[in-house]
Amino acid sequence: MDFIRECPPDFQISAQCCDYCKKQVAHNAQKGYEMIVTGERRDEGGMRSVPRKDNTALCFTETSDGQYRFRPLYYVTDKDKAWYKEQFGVRYSDAYEVYGLTRTGCCGCPISHKAVADLELIRPYEPNVVKAAWNIFGKSYEYRKKYNAYKDARMREEKKARANVDGQMELSEFIEF
């Protein structure tokens, strides 16, 4: 929060992209069904792997509006996935196998901390997509770079401050080398 106060953006920031292009579309498609089945896996990390009070970190849950959510792949580990790929000769999307991405989502999404790095991975294969993403989200990418530099500097400062606590004793004071 300090960064935004110290370096306010000169462009609008919103998560409405996700709302309109992904979330609302999914909610509308799921309306008439008692059960929703998704392909989420706990090993994907992020919010999918965090235990929560409402038990939504399980493979089968009930949603607040009375629907049921089933995630049949929830407990499939990365190791299981690798075995299955080898066993059955599965070929992943070019996004993984050719471009070298580790995750896919909305291409160039500025919310992703590694959007710029991912765009550089796909540049040789999809130069027009990269150009379009930079034209749409370029200010956001530049702002993220500034934030990352700010965050790194803050972390170094905090580490240095912890290391220089007045009166703190070090083990080396008691051991002869």
Rosetta blueprint (number, residue, H / E / L):
1 M L
2 D H
3 F H
4 I H
5 R H
6 E H
7 C L
8 P L
9 P L
10 D L
11 F L
12 Q L
13 I L
14 S L
15 A L
16 Q H
17 C H
18 C H
19 D H
20 Y H
21 C H
22 K H
23 K H
24 Q H
25 V H
26 A H
27 H H
28 N H
29 A H
30 Q H
31 K L
32 G L
33 Y L
34 E L
35 M E
36 I E
37 V E
38 T L
39 G L
40 E L
41 R L
42 R H
43 D H
44 E H
45 G L
46 G H
47 M H
48 R H
49 S H
50 V L
51 P L
52 R L
53 K L
54 D L
55 N L
56 T L
57 A L
58 L L
59 C L
60 F E
61 T E
62 E E
63 T L
64 S L
65 D L
66 G L
67 Q L
68 Y E
69 R E
70 F E
71 R L
72 P L
73 L L
74 Y L
75 Y L
76 V L
77 T L
78 D H
79 K H
80 D H
81 K H
82 A H
83 W H
84 Y H
85 K H
86 E H
87 Q H
88 F H
89 G L
90 V L
91 R L
92 Y L
93 S L
94 D H
95 A H
96 Y H
97 E H
98 V L
99 Y L
100 G L
101 L L
102 T L
103 R L
104 T L
105 G L
106 C L
107 C L
108 G L
109 C L
110 P L
111 I L
112 S L
113 H L
114 K L
115 A H
116 V H
117 A H
118 D H
119 L H
120 E H
121 L H
122 I H
123 R L
124 P L
125 Y L
126 E L
127 P H
128 N H
129 V H
130 V H
131 K H
132 A H
133 A H
134 W H
135 N H
136 I H
137 F H
138 G H
139 K H
140 S H
141 Y H
142 E H
143 Y H
144 R H
145 K H
146 K H
147 Y H
148 N H
149 A H
150 Y H
151 K H
152 D H
153 A H
154 R H
155 M H
156 R H
157 E H
158 E H
159 K H
160 K H
161 A H
162 R H
163 A H
164 N L
165 V L
166 D L
167 G L
168 Q L
169 M L
170 E L
171 L H
172 S H
173 E H
174 F L
175 I L
176 E L
177 F L
